[in-house]
Amino acid sequence: EFTIQVVRESEDERELEFDLIGYPVGFANAFRRILLSEVPTMAIEKVYIVNNTSVIQDEVLAHRLGLIPLRADPRLFEYPSNKDEDEVSDQDSLRYELKISCTWNPQAPKDSRRTNDIYRNSNVYSKDIKWVPIGRQEELYPRGAEQLGVLEKDILICKMRPGQEIHLFMHAVKGIGKDHAKFSPVATASYRLLPDIQLTKPVRGEMADRLKNCFSVGVIEVIETKPGDLDSREARFVALELRIMGLGILRWKILLIIVSVLLLWQSSKVWLSFTQEKSGIEAQLQDNQVVTLNQKDDESKQKVHIAVYYEALCPDSRSFFIKQLLPMYHKIPDNVQLEFIPYGKATTVKTDNGYEFMCQHGPVECGANIIHACSINILKNTSIQLEYLSCMIKNNIVPCFIEKKGKELLAKYGELTNALTPQISFIPTVVLNE
């Protein structure tokens, strides 16, 4: 039987110890490697330095900034499509700014020699990093820096003196520790086998004290079975997690015979301890729910009805459609019946002219929800509905439509159309091999 028992969790939620019972040892090591290199987080990927007159070099400063933990939840963002591009999207990137300069303090005490009294901003801390919204992020994440800022405020970045200044921009993306250690959500992850130590016969009297001294403090306790009788004092194991035996046991051959050390292997307890560092590394391990069909019925005729209540511009809805719902449907299309309800946390107001809506992510989302509703009404086939809605959710064209990018693209297509010789006289016109 495989079980997991939590042994200890620190008050600051940075360290966790638990036992894996009944698992193969290789599983523990695989679990450790997954924690180190496969859990996604957000971290600073690119640093654009406008001005840096401090003593720290540009490349060193960029590497230090990349290791600063961020508070952003990686589940709200997509992986970057192309890390080499400088253009960023509100769906896969975060932008931060650091702008600070060191000056003399005109109100410094005359007799003080403390740098904090003499200078202003002589120490640059992570709290000086400010979150800068991209696109619609200010609407999507109303808590702002509280939700997407740096996690630790007192991380020292560098020291400066009057006249020195740092001004730069940073872009953070989603990644895993296998790509770079800065994405790893844990500081250390280690495990060891928990030995099962047994006594082949009772150890009493002087030998009980000798046996106690052979182990770490707290592992063995000498108990008097009969009060006042020294010979009745007996050694017993009391602390499982501290069962670390020293070489002192080798000095007493008789004790070595009495003590039987069994390293529990395939069907054993494996003690795994890892420290989780709260970086922006609000790394989340998501639970997967599995629906089991009734084996007595014909699986081809039995379908599970799944109703999806979502919002067209919600990051969580986007992630669910692309990463969970669509892959699941591709695997078992004959076993599920899908129903889509694009409304979410919107509100409806009935007016003389019909209806008005207020949506969680603004008026644009209301329009997108209406488009989704019309698409569901027209496209009767469930497979086509899912593919079409997933495509619209994944590829958000609203920012291109609202901003100048859309007009620039249309102007470019106008130039291509007007450059045709002869001029087009009928729509559509099709040109081959030109």
C-alpha positions as CSV (number, residue, x, y, z in Angstrom):
1,E,0.0,0.0,0.0
2,F,1.4,3.4,-1.0
3,T,0.8,6.3,1.3
4,I,2.2,9.8,2.0
5,Q,2.5,11.1,5.6
6,V,3.3,14.8,6.3
7,V,5.8,14.9,9.2
8,R,6.5,18.6,9.6
9,E,5.6,21.9,7.9
10,S,7.4,25.1,9.0
11,E,5.3,28.1,10.2
12,D,6.6,30.3,7.3
13,E,5.6,27.5,4.8
14,R,9.1,27.3,3.4
15,E,10.0,23.8,4.5
16,L,8.1,20.6,4.3
17,E,9.1,17.0,5.5
18,F,7.0,14.0,4.6
19,D,7.3,10.2,4.4
20,L,6.8,8.2,1.3
21,I,5.7,4.7,2.5
22,G,5.7,1.7,0.2
23,Y,7.1,3.5,-2.8
24,P,10.2,2.3,-4.7
25,V,13.3,4.3,-4.0
26,G,13.5,5.4,-7.6
27,F,10.2,7.1,-7.2
28,A,11.5,9.3,-4.4
29,N,14.4,10.5,-6.6
30,A,12.1,11.1,-9.6
31,F,9.8,13.2,-7.3
32,R,12.8,15.2,-6.2
33,R,13.9,15.8,-9.8
34,I,10.4,16.9,-10.8
35,L,10.4,19.5,-8.0
36,L,13.7,20.9,-9.1
37,S,13.3,21.0,-12.8
38,E,9.7,20.4,-14.0
39,V,7.4,22.8,-11.9
40,P,6.7,26.0,-13.9
41,T,7.3,29.4,-12.3
42,M,7.7,33.0,-13.5
43,A,11.2,34.6,-13.6
44,I,12.9,37.6,-15.2
45,E,14.3,36.5,-18.6
46,K,15.4,39.8,-20.3
47,V,16.9,43.0,-18.9
48,Y,17.0,46.2,-20.9
49,I,19.5,48.6,-19.3
50,V,18.9,52.3,-20.1
51,N,21.5,53.6,-17.7
52,N,23.8,52.0,-15.2
53,T,26.5,54.1,-13.5
54,S,26.9,51.8,-10.5
55,V,30.0,49.8,-9.8
56,I,28.3,46.5,-10.7
57,Q,28.7,45.4,-14.3
58,D,25.6,45.2,-16.6
59,E,25.8,41.5,-17.1
60,V,26.3,40.8,-13.4
61,L,23.3,43.1,-12.6
62,A,21.1,41.3,-15.1
63,H,21.9,37.9,-13.6
64,R,21.2,39.1,-10.1
65,L,17.8,40.5,-11.2
66,G,16.9,37.2,-12.8
67,L,17.2,35.4,-9.5
68,I,14.8,37.6,-7.6
69,P,11.6,35.6,-6.8
70,L,8.3,36.9,-8.2
71,R,4.8,36.6,-6.7
72,A,3.0,35.9,-10.0
73,D,1.0,32.7,-10.4
74,P,2.4,30.8,-13.5
75,R,-1.0,29.3,-14.1
76,L,-2.3,32.7,-15.3
77,F,0.2,32.9,-18.2
78,E,1.3,31.0,-21.3
79,Y,4.8,29.8,-22.2
80,P,6.5,32.4,-24.5
81,S,6.1,31.4,-28.1
82,N,9.4,32.9,-29.1
83,K,11.9,34.0,-26.4
84,D,14.1,35.7,-29.0
85,E,11.5,38.4,-29.9
86,D,11.5,41.7,-28.0
87,E,7.7,42.1,-28.4
88,V,5.7,41.0,-25.4
89,S,2.1,40.0,-24.8
90,D,-0.1,40.4,-21.8
91,Q,-0.8,36.7,-22.0
92,D,2.8,35.4,-21.6
93,S,5.0,38.2,-20.1
94,L,5.3,40.6,-17.2
95,R,7.2,43.9,-17.3
96,Y,9.0,45.6,-14.5
97,E,11.0,48.8,-14.1
98,L,13.9,49.8,-11.8
99,K,14.7,53.5,-11.7
100,I,16.7,54.8,-8.7
101,S,19.6,57.2,-8.1
102,C,21.7,57.9,-5.1
103,T,22.0,61.4,-3.6
104,W,23.4,63.2,-0.6
105,N,21.1,63.6,2.4
106,P,20.9,67.3,3.1
107,Q,19.3,66.6,6.5
108,A,21.9,64.1,7.6
109,P,23.2,64.4,11.3
110,K,26.5,66.3,11.4
111,D,28.3,63.7,13.5
112,S,26.9,60.6,11.8
113,R,29.0,58.3,9.7
114,R,26.3,55.8,8.9
115,T,25.7,55.4,5.2
116,N,21.9,55.4,5.7
117,D,22.1,58.8,7.3
118,I,24.6,60.4,4.9
119,Y,23.1,59.1,1.6
120,R,19.7,58.5,0.1
121,N,19.1,55.3,-1.8
122,S,22.6,54.0,-1.2
123,N,21.2,50.5,-1.0
124,V,19.1,49.2,-3.9
125,Y,16.6,46.6,-2.8
126,S,14.1,44.4,-4.6
127,K,11.3,46.6,-3.2
128,D,12.5,49.3,-5.6
129,I,11.3,47.2,-8.6
130,K,7.9,48.3,-9.9
131,W,5.5,46.3,-11.9
132,V,4.5,48.0,-15.3
133,P,1.2,46.6,-16.8
134,I,1.2,45.3,-20.4
135,G,-1.9,45.6,-22.6
136,R,-5.0,44.7,-20.5
137,Q,-3.1,43.4,-17.5
138,E,-4.3,46.3,-15.3
139,E,-7.9,45.2,-15.9
140,L,-7.1,41.5,-15.6
141,Y,-5.1,41.7,-12.4
142,P,-6.8,44.5,-10.3
143,R,-4.6,43.8,-7.3
144,G,-1.6,44.9,-9.3
145,A,1.8,44.7,-7.6
146,E,0.3,42.8,-4.7
147,Q,-0.5,39.9,-7.1
148,L,2.4,40.3,-9.6
149,G,5.2,42.1,-7.8
150,V,8.4,40.7,-6.2
151,L,7.9,38.4,-3.3
152,E,10.7,39.5,-1.0
153,K,11.1,43.2,-0.4
154,D,14.5,43.3,1.3
155,I,16.8,41.5,-1.2
156,L,19.9,43.7,-1.7
157,I,20.6,44.2,-5.4
158,C,23.6,46.5,-5.2
159,K,25.1,49.5,-3.3
160,M,25.5,53.0,-4.8
161,R,27.0,56.3,-4.0
162,P,25.9,59.9,-4.8
163,G,25.9,60.5,-8.6
164,Q,25.3,56.9,-9.5
165,E,22.0,55.8,-11.1
166,I,20.3,52.6,-12.3
167,H,17.4,52.7,-14.9
168,L,16.3,49.5,-16.6
169,F,13.3,47.5,-17.7
170,M,12.8,43.7,-17.2
171,H,10.6,41.1,-18.9
172,A,9.5,38.0,-17.0
173,V,8.3,34.8,-18.6
174,K,7.1,31.4,-17.6
175,G,9.7,28.6,-17.5
176,I,10.9,25.5,-15.7
177,G,14.1,24.7,-13.8
178,K,15.3,22.4,-16.6
179,D,15.7,25.5,-18.8
180,H,17.4,27.6,-16.0
181,A,17.8,27.3,-12.3
182,K,16.1,30.7,-11.7
183,F,12.8,29.0,-12.6
184,S,13.2,26.3,-9.9
185,P,10.7,26.7,-7.1
186,V,12.6,24.8,-4.5
187,A,15.9,25.7,-2.8
188,T,16.9,22.1,-1.9
189,A,15.3,18.7,-2.3
190,S,16.8,15.7,-0.7
191,Y,15.8,12.3,0.7
192,R,17.2,9.3,2.6
193,L,16.2,5.8,3.5
194,L,14.6,5.4,7.0
195,P,16.3,2.4,8.6
196,D,14.2,0.1,10.8
197,I,16.4,-0.7,13.8
198,Q,15.3,-3.7,15.9
199,L,16.8,-5.2,19.1
200,T,17.1,-9.0,19.0
201,K,16.8,-9.1,22.8
202,P,16.3,-6.6,25.7
203,V,19.2,-4.4,26.6
204,R,19.3,-3.5,30.3
205,G,21.6,-2.0,32.9
206,E,25.0,-0.7,31.9
207,M,24.6,-1.9,28.4
208,A,21.5,0.2,28.0
209,D,23.5,3.4,28.7
210,R,26.2,2.2,26.3
211,L,23.7,1.6,23.6
212,K,22.1,5.1,24.2
213,N,25.5,6.8,23.7
214,C,26.0,5.0,20.3
215,F,23.1,7.0,18.7
216,S,22.2,10.6,18.3
217,V,20.6,12.4,21.2
218,G,16.9,11.6,21.5
219,V,17.0,8.3,19.5
220,I,17.2,5.9,22.5
221,E,15.6,6.4,25.9
222,V,16.6,4.4,29.0
223,I,13.5,3.6,31.0
224,E,13.3,2.1,34.5
225,T,10.8,-0.7,34.5
226,K,11.1,-1.1,38.3
227,P,11.6,2.2,40.2
228,G,14.9,2.2,42.2
229,D,16.2,-0.9,40.5
230,L,19.2,0.0,38.3
231,D,19.4,-3.4,36.7
232,S,15.8,-3.0,35.4
233,R,16.7,0.0,33.3
234,E,16.0,-0.9,29.7
235,A,16.8,0.8,26.3
236,R,14.0,1.6,23.9
237,F,13.8,3.4,20.6
238,V,11.6,6.6,20.7
239,A,12.4,8.8,17.7
240,L,12.0,7.3,14.3
241,E,13.2,10.3,12.3
242,L,16.4,10.6,14.3
243,R,17.6,7.0,13.8
244,I,21.1,7.8,12.8
245,M,23.6,5.3,14.3
246,G,27.2,6.3,15.0
247,L,30.3,4.3,14.6
248,G,30.4,3.9,18.4
249,I,28.3,0.8,18.0
250,L,31.4,-1.0,16.6
251,R,33.3,-0.7,19.9
252,W,30.8,-3.0,21.6
253,K,30.6,-6.3,19.7
254,I,27.9,-7.6,21.9
255,L,25.7,-4.6,21.1
256,L,26.5,-5.0,17.4
257,I,25.1,-8.5,17.6
258,I,22.0,-7.4,19.5
259,V,21.1,-4.5,17.2
260,S,19.7,-5.5,13.9
261,V,19.6,-2.7,11.3
262,L,17.2,-3.3,8.4
263,L,17.3,-0.8,5.5
264,L,13.7,-0.9,4.3
265,W,13.9,-1.1,0.5
266,Q,11.2,-1.6,-2.1
267,S,8.4,-2.0,0.4
268,S,9.8,0.5,2.9
269,K,9.5,4.0,4.3
270,V,11.5,6.5,2.3
271,W,12.0,9.7,4.1
272,L,12.0,12.7,1.7
273,S,12.8,16.2,2.9
274,F,12.8,19.3,0.7
275,T,12.8,23.1,1.2
276,Q,10.4,25.2,-0.8
277,E,11.4,28.8,-1.3
278,K,8.6,31.2,-1.8
279,S,9.6,32.9,-4.9
280,G,7.3,34.1,-7.6
281,I,7.4,30.7,-7.6
282,E,4.0,30.5,-6.4
283,A,4.3,27.2,-8.1
284,Q,1.1,25.2,-8.1
285,L,0.7,21.4,-8.3
286,Q,-2.8,21.0,-9.8
287,D,-5.0,18.0,-9.0
288,N,-6.3,16.0,-12.0
289,Q,-9.8,14.6,-11.6
290,V,-10.4,11.3,-13.4
291,V,-13.9,10.2,-14.3
292,T,-14.3,6.4,-14.3
293,L,-17.0,4.9,-16.5
294,N,-19.3,2.2,-15.3
295,Q,-17.7,-1.0,-16.5
296,K,-21.0,-2.9,-16.6
297,D,-22.4,-0.6,-19.2
298,D,-21.4,-0.2,-22.9
299,E,-18.7,2.5,-22.8
300,S,-19.5,3.6,-26.4
301,K,-23.1,4.4,-25.3
302,Q,-22.4,6.0,-21.9
303,K,-21.4,9.7,-22.0
304,V,-20.4,12.0,-19.1
305,H,-22.0,15.4,-19.5
306,I,-19.5,18.3,-18.9
307,A,-20.8,21.8,-18.7
308,V,-18.1,24.5,-18.9
309,Y,-19.0,27.9,-17.5
310,Y,-16.2,30.3,-18.6
311,E,-15.3,33.8,-19.8
312,A,-13.9,34.5,-23.3
313,L,-11.0,36.7,-22.0
314,C,-10.3,35.0,-18.7
315,P,-6.7,33.6,-18.4
316,D,-7.8,30.7,-16.3
317,S,-10.5,29.8,-18.9
318,R,-7.9,30.0,-21.6
319,S,-5.5,27.7,-19.8
320,F,-8.3,25.2,-19.0
321,F,-9.5,25.1,-22.7
322,I,-6.0,24.7,-24.2
323,K,-4.2,22.5,-21.6
324,Q,-7.0,20.3,-20.2
325,L,-10.3,20.3,-22.0
326,L,-9.1,20.1,-25.6
327,P,-6.5,17.3,-24.9
328,M,-9.0,15.4,-22.9
329,Y,-11.6,15.5,-25.6
330,H,-9.1,14.4,-28.2
331,K,-8.5,11.2,-26.2
332,I,-12.1,10.3,-25.3
333,P,-14.5,12.1,-27.6
334,D,-17.0,9.3,-27.5
335,N,-17.3,9.3,-23.7
336,V,-18.1,12.9,-23.0
337,Q,-20.9,15.4,-24.0
338,L,-19.8,19.0,-23.8
339,E,-21.8,22.1,-23.1
340,F,-20.3,25.6,-23.3
341,I,-21.7,28.6,-21.3
342,P,-19.8,31.8,-22.0
343,Y,-20.9,34.2,-19.2
344,G,-18.8,33.7,-16.0
345,K,-19.0,36.5,-13.4
346,A,-20.9,39.0,-15.7
347,T,-24.1,40.7,-14.8
348,T,-27.2,41.3,-17.0
349,V,-29.3,44.4,-17.0
350,K,-32.6,44.3,-19.0
351,T,-33.4,47.6,-20.8
352,D,-36.0,48.9,-23.2
353,N,-33.7,48.0,-26.1
354,G,-32.9,44.5,-24.9
355,Y,-30.0,43.7,-22.6
356,E,-26.8,45.3,-21.3
357,F,-23.9,43.4,-19.8
358,M,-21.1,44.2,-17.4
359,C,-18.2,41.7,-17.6
360,Q,-15.3,41.0,-15.2
361,H,-12.7,41.9,-17.8
362,G,-14.4,44.9,-19.3
363,P,-16.7,45.7,-22.2
364,V,-14.4,44.0,-24.7
365,E,-15.0,40.6,-22.9
366,C,-18.8,41.2,-23.2
367,G,-18.4,41.5,-26.9
368,A,-16.2,38.4,-27.0
369,N,-18.8,36.4,-24.9
370,I,-21.5,37.4,-27.4
371,I,-19.4,36.1,-30.3
372,H,-18.8,32.8,-28.5
373,A,-22.6,32.5,-27.8
374,C,-23.4,33.1,-31.5
375,S,-20.7,30.6,-32.5
376,I,-22.1,27.9,-30.2
377,N,-25.6,28.5,-31.6
378,I,-24.6,28.3,-35.2
379,L,-22.0,25.4,-34.9
380,K,-24.0,22.4,-33.8
381,N,-21.2,19.9,-33.9
382,T,-19.5,19.6,-30.5
383,S,-16.0,18.9,-31.9
384,I,-16.2,21.9,-34.2
385,Q,-17.5,24.1,-31.3
386,L,-14.6,23.1,-29.1
387,E,-11.9,23.6,-31.8
388,Y,-13.3,27.0,-32.8
389,L,-13.8,28.3,-29.2
390,S,-10.3,27.0,-28.3
391,C,-8.8,28.8,-31.3
392,M,-10.5,32.1,-30.4
393,I,-9.5,31.9,-26.7
394,K,-5.8,31.0,-27.5
395,N,-5.3,33.6,-30.2
396,N,-6.5,36.9,-28.8
397,I,-6.8,39.4,-31.6
398,V,-8.5,42.2,-29.6
399,P,-5.3,44.1,-28.7
400,C,-4.3,44.1,-32.4
401,F,-7.8,45.4,-33.3
402,I,-7.9,48.2,-30.6
403,E,-4.3,49.4,-30.9
404,K,-2.5,50.9,-34.0
405,K,-1.1,47.5,-35.0
406,G,-4.3,46.5,-36.7
407,K,-4.5,49.7,-38.8
408,E,-0.8,49.3,-39.8
409,L,-1.5,45.8,-41.0
410,L,-4.6,46.8,-43.0
411,A,-2.6,49.7,-44.6
412,K,0.1,47.2,-45.5
413,Y,-2.4,44.9,-47.2
414,G,-3.8,48.0,-49.0
415,E,-0.4,48.7,-50.5
416,L,-0.1,45.1,-51.7
417,T,-3.5,45.3,-53.3
418,N,-2.9,48.6,-55.0
419,A,0.5,47.4,-56.3
420,L,-1.2,44.7,-58.5
421,T,-0.9,45.2,-62.2
422,P,-3.4,45.3,-63.7
423,Q,-5.6,46.7,-61.0
424,I,-8.2,44.3,-59.5
425,S,-11.7,44.7,-61.0
426,F,-13.5,41.8,-59.2
427,I,-13.5,40.5,-55.7
428,P,-12.3,37.9,-54.9
429,T,-9.2,38.0,-57.2
430,V,-6.8,35.1,-57.2
431,V,-3.2,35.4,-58.4
432,L,-1.1,32.3,-59.0
433,N,2.7,32.0,-58.8
434,E,3.6,35.7,-58.6
